[in-house]
Amino acid sequence: MSKLTLTTEGDLHVIVTRRFAAPPEAVYRAHTEPEIIQKWMLGPEGWTMPVCINEARPGGKMRYEWTNGNGQGFYLTGEFVELEPYSRMVHVERMHLPDPTPDNRVETRFEPDGTGTRMTMRMTLPDAQTRAAMLATGMEGGMEDSYARLEGLI
Amino acid sequence: MENALNLDAAFSALADPTRRAILARLATGEATVTELAEPFDMTQPAISQHLKVLEDAGLITRRIDGARRPRRLAKPVIFALDQWLEMLRQALETNYDRLDNVLARMELKRKRGEKR
C-alpha cells in the first residue's frame, strides 16, 4: 500500500496526503527550516537545491533554486500567509520556468497520527487550465525520474 | 495522429463536472447523444458540445452503427491518464522517501542528545 495519495478535487484543487513516522513538530520543521528542506526537496536523482530561502513567518519570502549540475535549472518563489507552528501553514508559490506560473495557494496541515504525522497538502489553482498545466508539468518530472530509475536497473 | 493523448486538453476536459458525469456513464457502456442527454436535463446541442471537448481531448471515441453514433470511452487514454497520475505520485514519493530518512536521522540525533 502506498503511503501517498494524490487526488484532484473540483476544478481547482489538488490534494496530496502522506504519513510520516516522525511527530508533527519534526515534519513541520522539515518543511520550514532551509537546511533541512535542502536535504530532501530535490526531485529526481542528481538534482540539488543550492539556494533555499524560507522565511517562515507571515509575509516571509520563499525562494528555492534547483539545478541538475549540467546547466539546467529552475526556481520557485513564494510568500508565507499564515503559520501555526507544528500544525498548519499556508503559503503562495509560483514556479519560474523561466516565465512564472500562476500562483498556487498551498495549505499544509500536520496532524498527529499515532506516534507519527498525517500531512495533508491542499493546493488551490486559479483556474482549471492552470491546474491541468501543473499536473502535466509535474508528470514530466515524474517521467524523467522513472526513466532514471529504469536506467539504474538495467 | 487521431485520438492522441493531449494531456492539457484531457485534464481541462476532466475539470468539468458534467463531462466527468458523462465519462462515468460511458464507463458502464457506450451510449448515444440522446441517451446521454436524458439524465443531465440538458439539450442535445449542449451535450454534443461536451462530447466534442471529450473527443478532442482523446478521452472518448465514436462508433458508426447505421444511423447511430454511439460514444464510448477511449480506454487506452483513460489508462494512460491514470499512468500519468501514477508517475506524478512517484515523483512526489521520491522526495518523501528522502524526507523519511532525514526525519529518522533527526530522531536519532534527538535521542542521542537526550542521553547526554
Interface residues (C-beta under 8 A of the other chain):
Chain A: S2 K3 L4 T5 L6 T8 D11 V16 R18 F20 A21 A22 A26 V27 R29 A30 I36 K39 W40 M41 L42 G43 P44 E45 A128 Q129 R131 A132 A133 L135 A136 G138 M139 G141 G142 M143 D145 S146
Chain B: L7 D8 A10 F11 S12 L14 A15 D16 W84 L85 M87 L88 R89 Q90 A91 L92 E93 T94 N95 Y96 R98 L99 D100 N101 V102 L103 A104 M106 E107
